[in-house]
């Protein structure tokens, strides 16, 4: 099965599609080269039958995630981030978005 990823605003860039098999970890990368000031990097996921769901927010460094299990890593210069899903299940198949917000 696959995880679709899409870009939110023009200031972020994501891969158009990422795929893995159930139980095999996957990393979804995001580039946000124009990040400024105190903006945080945020990640969301969207299931077709639900509203947007916030996963995590970080400024820099690594942040452990519990739902879904994994980690959000934000580069020291905050120009990129990566969402790692440790053991994705079929129920985690969704559109994943990154965003930069104050």
Buried (B, 14 or more C-beta within 10 A) or exposed (E): EEBBBBBBEEBBBBBEEBEBEEEEEBBBBBBBEEBEEEBBBBBBBBEEEEEEEEBBBBEBEEBEBEEBBBBBBBBEEBBBBBBBBBEBEEEBBBBBBBBBEE
